[in-house]
Amino acid sequence: MLGGWEWVIILIIVILIFGVGRIGKLGSEMGKGIRAFREGLQGDEPDDDAPKTKPNKDSDSD
């Protein structure tokens, strides 16, 4: 199991390799991907909060 200092050293090495700008950009892209994935999962389920369609008034006037 990695302790606190090991994580700090790994973080410093990652920052040195990729740079702060690329890490922020990478995190942003990952966040967008996760958000799109969640929206895709929610799109498969029936939406109970969707407004129901109202009956057409013209068809009821017979």
Backbone as XML, in Angstrom:
<?xml version="1.0"?>
<chain id="A" units="angstrom">
  <residue number="1" name="MET">
    <atom name="N" x="0.842" y="-1.170" z="0.000"/>
    <atom name="CA" x="0.000" y="0.000" z="0.000"/>
    <atom name="C" x="0.892" y="1.239" z="0.000"/>
  </residue>
  <residue number="2" name="LEU">
    <atom name="N" x="0.535" y="2.204" z="-0.827"/>
    <atom name="CA" x="1.338" y="3.412" z="-0.916"/>
    <atom name="C" x="0.969" y="4.377" z="0.194"/>
  </residue>
  <residue number="3" name="GLY">
    <atom name="N" x="2.002" y="4.957" z="0.806"/>
    <atom name="CA" x="1.793" y="5.932" z="1.869"/>
    <atom name="C" x="1.728" y="7.338" z="1.299"/>
  </residue>
  <residue number="4" name="GLY">
    <atom name="N" x="1.684" y="8.311" z="2.175"/>
    <atom name="CA" x="1.554" y="9.709" z="1.775"/>
    <atom name="C" x="2.731" y="10.224" z="0.970"/>
  </residue>
  <residue number="5" name="TRP">
    <atom name="N" x="3.951" y="9.913" z="1.398"/>
    <atom name="CA" x="5.127" y="10.411" z="0.700"/>
    <atom name="C" x="5.277" y="9.791" z="-0.683"/>
  </residue>
  <residue number="6" name="GLU">
    <atom name="N" x="4.908" y="8.549" z="-0.821"/>
    <atom name="CA" x="4.994" y="7.906" z="-2.140"/>
    <atom name="C" x="4.064" y="8.590" z="-3.137"/>
  </residue>
  <residue number="7" name="TRP">
    <atom name="N" x="2.838" y="8.951" z="-2.694"/>
    <atom name="CA" x="1.902" y="9.657" z="-3.577"/>
    <atom name="C" x="2.443" y="11.029" z="-3.959"/>
  </residue>
  <residue number="8" name="VAL">
    <atom name="N" x="3.087" y="11.713" z="-3.018"/>
    <atom name="CA" x="3.664" y="13.033" z="-3.308"/>
    <atom name="C" x="4.756" y="12.909" z="-4.355"/>
  </residue>
  <residue number="9" name="ILE">
    <atom name="N" x="5.608" y="11.923" z="-4.224"/>
    <atom name="CA" x="6.692" y="11.720" z="-5.188"/>
    <atom name="C" x="6.125" y="11.372" z="-6.557"/>
  </residue>
  <residue number="10" name="ILE">
    <atom name="N" x="5.126" y="10.506" z="-6.608"/>
    <atom name="CA" x="4.497" y="10.150" z="-7.881"/>
    <atom name="C" x="3.867" y="11.378" z="-8.520"/>
  </residue>
  <residue number="11" name="LEU">
    <atom name="N" x="3.195" y="12.209" z="-7.724"/>
    <atom name="CA" x="2.571" y="13.424" z="-8.242"/>
    <atom name="C" x="3.617" y="14.381" z="-8.814"/>
  </residue>
  <residue number="12" name="ILE">
    <atom name="N" x="4.730" y="14.545" z="-8.137"/>
    <atom name="CA" x="5.798" y="15.420" z="-8.627"/>
    <atom name="C" x="6.359" y="14.899" z="-9.942"/>
  </residue>
  <residue number="13" name="ILE">
    <atom name="N" x="6.564" y="13.603" z="-10.048"/>
    <atom name="CA" x="7.085" y="13.017" z="-11.284"/>
    <atom name="C" x="6.099" y="13.216" z="-12.430"/>
  </residue>
  <residue number="14" name="VAL">
    <atom name="N" x="4.811" y="13.021" z="-12.173"/>
    <atom name="CA" x="3.794" y="13.214" z="-13.219"/>
    <atom name="C" x="3.765" y="14.665" z="-13.663"/>
  </residue>
  <residue number="15" name="ILE">
    <atom name="N" x="3.867" y="15.601" z="-12.728"/>
    <atom name="CA" x="3.871" y="17.022" z="-13.088"/>
    <atom name="C" x="5.102" y="17.358" z="-13.908"/>
  </residue>
  <residue number="16" name="LEU">
    <atom name="N" x="6.236" y="16.790" z="-13.563"/>
    <atom name="CA" x="7.461" y="17.050" z="-14.325"/>
    <atom name="C" x="7.376" y="16.490" z="-15.744"/>
  </residue>
  <residue number="17" name="ILE">
    <atom name="N" x="6.750" y="15.341" z="-15.893"/>
    <atom name="CA" x="6.652" y="14.712" z="-17.210"/>
    <atom name="C" x="5.634" y="15.426" z="-18.093"/>
  </residue>
  <residue number="18" name="PHE">
    <atom name="N" x="4.444" y="15.657" z="-17.578"/>
    <atom name="CA" x="3.360" y="16.186" z="-18.403"/>
    <atom name="C" x="3.217" y="17.696" z="-18.330"/>
  </residue>
  <residue number="19" name="GLY">
    <atom name="N" x="3.575" y="18.307" z="-17.239"/>
    <atom name="CA" x="3.381" y="19.737" z="-17.065"/>
    <atom name="C" x="1.991" y="20.024" z="-16.524"/>
  </residue>
  <residue number="20" name="VAL">
    <atom name="N" x="1.867" y="21.169" z="-15.864"/>
    <atom name="CA" x="0.616" y="21.515" z="-15.202"/>
    <atom name="C" x="-0.499" y="21.747" z="-16.218"/>
  </residue>
  <residue number="21" name="GLY">
    <atom name="N" x="-0.211" y="22.403" z="-17.328"/>
    <atom name="CA" x="-1.230" y="22.715" z="-18.328"/>
    <atom name="C" x="-1.851" y="21.474" z="-18.937"/>
  </residue>
  <residue number="22" name="ARG">
    <atom name="N" x="-1.021" y="20.515" z="-19.293"/>
    <atom name="CA" x="-1.551" y="19.282" z="-19.902"/>
    <atom name="C" x="-2.343" y="18.454" z="-18.907"/>
  </residue>
  <residue number="23" name="ILE">
    <atom name="N" x="-1.949" y="18.467" z="-17.642"/>
    <atom name="CA" x="-2.676" y="17.704" z="-16.635"/>
    <atom name="C" x="-4.074" y="18.300" z="-16.448"/>
  </residue>
  <residue number="24" name="GLY">
    <atom name="N" x="-4.163" y="19.635" z="-16.413"/>
    <atom name="CA" x="-5.468" y="20.287" z="-16.290"/>
    <atom name="C" x="-6.355" y="19.998" z="-17.483"/>
  </residue>
  <residue number="25" name="LYS">
    <atom name="N" x="-5.761" y="20.034" z="-18.660"/>
    <atom name="CA" x="-6.511" y="19.745" z="-19.885"/>
    <atom name="C" x="-6.976" y="18.287" z="-19.900"/>
  </residue>
  <residue number="26" name="LEU">
    <atom name="N" x="-6.107" y="17.392" z="-19.467"/>
    <atom name="CA" x="-6.446" y="15.977" z="-19.420"/>
    <atom name="C" x="-7.580" y="15.721" z="-18.426"/>
  </residue>
  <residue number="27" name="GLY">
    <atom name="N" x="-7.528" y="16.372" z="-17.275"/>
    <atom name="CA" x="-8.586" y="16.227" z="-16.287"/>
    <atom name="C" x="-9.913" y="16.759" z="-16.791"/>
  </residue>
  <residue number="28" name="SER">
    <atom name="N" x="-9.850" y="17.862" z="-17.516"/>
    <atom name="CA" x="-11.067" y="18.438" z="-18.084"/>
    <atom name="C" x="-11.691" y="17.503" z="-19.105"/>
  </residue>
  <residue number="29" name="GLU">
    <atom name="N" x="-10.877" y="16.928" z="-19.957"/>
    <atom name="CA" x="-11.386" y="15.998" z="-20.970"/>
    <atom name="C" x="-11.962" y="14.738" z="-20.329"/>
  </residue>
  <residue number="30" name="MET">
    <atom name="N" x="-11.322" y="14.257" z="-19.271"/>
    <atom name="CA" x="-11.853" y="13.085" z="-18.574"/>
    <atom name="C" x="-13.201" y="13.402" z="-17.935"/>
  </residue>
  <residue number="31" name="GLY">
    <atom name="N" x="-13.329" y="14.602" z="-17.362"/>
    <atom name="CA" x="-14.594" y="15.011" z="-16.767"/>
    <atom name="C" x="-15.711" y="15.083" z="-17.793"/>
  </residue>
  <residue number="32" name="LYS">
    <atom name="N" x="-15.397" y="15.613" z="-18.978"/>
    <atom name="CA" x="-16.392" y="15.686" z="-20.051"/>
    <atom name="C" x="-16.800" y="14.288" z="-20.507"/>
  </residue>
  <residue number="33" name="GLY">
    <atom name="N" x="-15.841" y="13.386" z="-20.579"/>
    <atom name="CA" x="-16.140" y="12.014" z="-20.987"/>
    <atom name="C" x="-17.022" y="11.298" z="-19.985"/>
  </residue>
  <residue number="34" name="ILE">
    <atom name="N" x="-16.729" y="11.480" z="-18.702"/>
    <atom name="CA" x="-17.542" y="10.850" z="-17.657"/>
    <atom name="C" x="-18.952" y="11.429" z="-17.670"/>
  </residue>
  <residue number="35" name="ARG">
    <atom name="N" x="-19.056" y="12.743" z="-17.856"/>
    <atom name="CA" x="-20.371" y="13.389" z="-17.896"/>
    <atom name="C" x="-21.185" y="12.871" z="-19.072"/>
  </residue>
  <residue number="36" name="ALA">
    <atom name="N" x="-20.552" y="12.727" z="-20.235"/>
    <atom name="CA" x="-21.251" y="12.216" z="-21.415"/>
    <atom name="C" x="-21.682" y="10.764" z="-21.199"/>
  </residue>
  <residue number="37" name="PHE">
    <atom name="N" x="-20.839" y="9.988" z="-20.539"/>
    <atom name="CA" x="-21.169" y="8.596" z="-20.248"/>
    <atom name="C" x="-22.389" y="8.512" z="-19.339"/>
  </residue>
  <residue number="38" name="ARG">
    <atom name="N" x="-22.430" y="9.340" z="-18.298"/>
    <atom name="CA" x="-23.570" y="9.337" z="-17.382"/>
    <atom name="C" x="-24.847" y="9.766" z="-18.091"/>
  </residue>
  <residue number="39" name="GLU">
    <atom name="N" x="-24.750" y="10.782" z="-18.945"/>
    <atom name="CA" x="-25.923" y="11.225" z="-19.699"/>
    <atom name="C" x="-26.401" y="10.126" z="-20.637"/>
  </residue>
  <residue number="40" name="GLY">
    <atom name="N" x="-25.482" y="9.362" z="-21.202"/>
    <atom name="CA" x="-25.844" y="8.247" z="-22.066"/>
    <atom name="C" x="-26.564" y="7.156" z="-21.303"/>
  </residue>
  <residue number="41" name="LEU">
    <atom name="N" x="-26.120" y="6.898" z="-20.083"/>
    <atom name="CA" x="-26.792" y="5.892" z="-19.261"/>
    <atom name="C" x="-28.184" y="6.354" z="-18.867"/>
  </residue>
  <residue number="42" name="GLN">
    <atom name="N" x="-28.345" y="7.610" z="-18.558"/>
    <atom name="CA" x="-29.648" y="8.132" z="-18.163"/>
    <atom name="C" x="-30.594" y="8.192" z="-19.349"/>
  </residue>
  <residue number="43" name="GLY">
    <atom name="N" x="-30.076" y="8.306" z="-20.553"/>
    <atom name="CA" x="-30.919" y="8.378" z="-21.736"/>
    <atom name="C" x="-31.602" y="7.060" z="-22.045"/>
  </residue>
  <residue number="44" name="ASP">
    <atom name="N" x="-31.070" y="5.940" z="-21.561"/>
    <atom name="CA" x="-31.661" y="4.633" z="-21.816"/>
    <atom name="C" x="-32.871" y="4.362" z="-20.926"/>
  </residue>
  <residue number="45" name="GLU">
    <atom name="N" x="-32.936" y="5.000" z="-19.769"/>
    <atom name="CA" x="-34.033" y="4.769" z="-18.834"/>
    <atom name="C" x="-35.226" y="5.638" z="-19.217"/>
  </residue>
  <residue number="46" name="PRO">
    <atom name="N" x="-36.440" y="5.169" z="-18.954"/>
    <atom name="CA" x="-37.607" y="6.023" z="-19.222"/>
    <atom name="C" x="-37.580" y="7.241" z="-18.317"/>
  </residue>
  <residue number="47" name="ASP">
    <atom name="N" x="-37.913" y="8.372" z="-18.863"/>
    <atom name="CA" x="-37.841" y="9.624" z="-18.133"/>
    <atom name="C" x="-39.193" y="9.920" z="-17.500"/>
  </residue>
  <residue number="48" name="ASP">
    <atom name="N" x="-39.295" y="9.744" z="-16.196"/>
    <atom name="CA" x="-40.551" y="9.988" z="-15.490"/>
    <atom name="C" x="-40.837" y="11.474" z="-15.330"/>
  </residue>
  <residue number="49" name="ASP">
    <atom name="N" x="-39.789" y="12.305" z="-15.400"/>
    <atom name="CA" x="-39.959" y="13.737" z="-15.207"/>
    <atom name="C" x="-40.348" y="14.454" z="-16.493"/>
  </residue>
  <residue number="50" name="ALA">
    <atom name="N" x="-40.389" y="13.751" z="-17.597"/>
    <atom name="CA" x="-40.723" y="14.376" z="-18.875"/>
    <atom name="C" x="-42.184" y="14.784" z="-18.878"/>
  </residue>
  <residue number="51" name="PRO">
    <atom name="N" x="-42.480" y="15.942" z="-19.435"/>
    <atom name="CA" x="-43.887" y="16.370" z="-19.473"/>
    <atom name="C" x="-44.696" y="15.463" z="-20.390"/>
  </residue>
  <residue number="52" name="LYS">
    <atom name="N" x="-45.857" y="15.129" z="-19.940"/>
    <atom name="CA" x="-46.748" y="14.265" z="-20.717"/>
    <atom name="C" x="-47.386" y="15.090" z="-21.826"/>
  </residue>
  <residue number="53" name="THR">
    <atom name="N" x="-47.642" y="14.461" z="-22.960"/>
    <atom name="CA" x="-48.277" y="15.175" z="-24.060"/>
    <atom name="C" x="-49.751" y="15.341" z="-23.763"/>
  </residue>
  <residue number="54" name="LYS">
    <atom name="N" x="-50.250" y="16.506" z="-24.055"/>
    <atom name="CA" x="-51.665" y="16.795" z="-23.813"/>
    <atom name="C" x="-52.481" y="16.318" z="-25.008"/>
  </residue>
  <residue number="55" name="PRO">
    <atom name="N" x="-53.684" y="15.859" z="-24.794"/>
    <atom name="CA" x="-54.515" y="15.428" z="-25.925"/>
    <atom name="C" x="-54.829" y="16.629" z="-26.815"/>
  </residue>
  <residue number="56" name="ASN">
    <atom name="N" x="-54.977" y="16.334" z="-28.085"/>
    <atom name="CA" x="-55.257" y="17.363" z="-29.056"/>
    <atom name="C" x="-56.702" y="17.850" z="-28.864"/>
  </residue>
  <residue number="57" name="LYS">
    <atom name="N" x="-56.883" y="19.148" z="-28.734"/>
    <atom name="CA" x="-58.216" y="19.719" z="-28.505"/>
    <atom name="C" x="-59.128" y="19.554" z="-29.712"/>
  </residue>
  <residue number="58" name="ASP">
    <atom name="N" x="-58.550" y="19.536" z="-30.916"/>
    <atom name="CA" x="-59.354" y="19.440" z="-32.130"/>
    <atom name="C" x="-60.031" y="18.070" z="-32.251"/>
  </residue>
  <residue number="59" name="SER">
    <atom name="N" x="-59.404" y="17.013" z="-31.775"/>
    <atom name="CA" x="-59.988" y="15.679" z="-31.903"/>
    <atom name="C" x="-61.112" y="15.438" z="-30.894"/>
  </residue>
  <residue number="60" name="ASP">
    <atom name="N" x="-61.177" y="16.232" z="-29.822"/>
    <atom name="CA" x="-62.205" y="16.058" z="-28.805"/>
    <atom name="C" x="-63.503" y="16.825" z="-29.135"/>
  </residue>
  <residue number="61" name="SER">
    <atom name="N" x="-63.516" y="17.642" z="-30.157"/>
    <atom name="CA" x="-64.663" y="18.501" z="-30.440"/>
    <atom name="C" x="-65.695" y="17.838" z="-31.320"/>
  </residue>
  <residue number="62" name="ASP">
    <atom name="N" x="-65.710" y="16.533" z="-31.438"/>
    <atom name="CA" x="-66.698" y="15.826" z="-32.293"/>
    <atom name="C" x="-68.070" y="15.946" z="-31.757"/>
  </residue>
</chain>
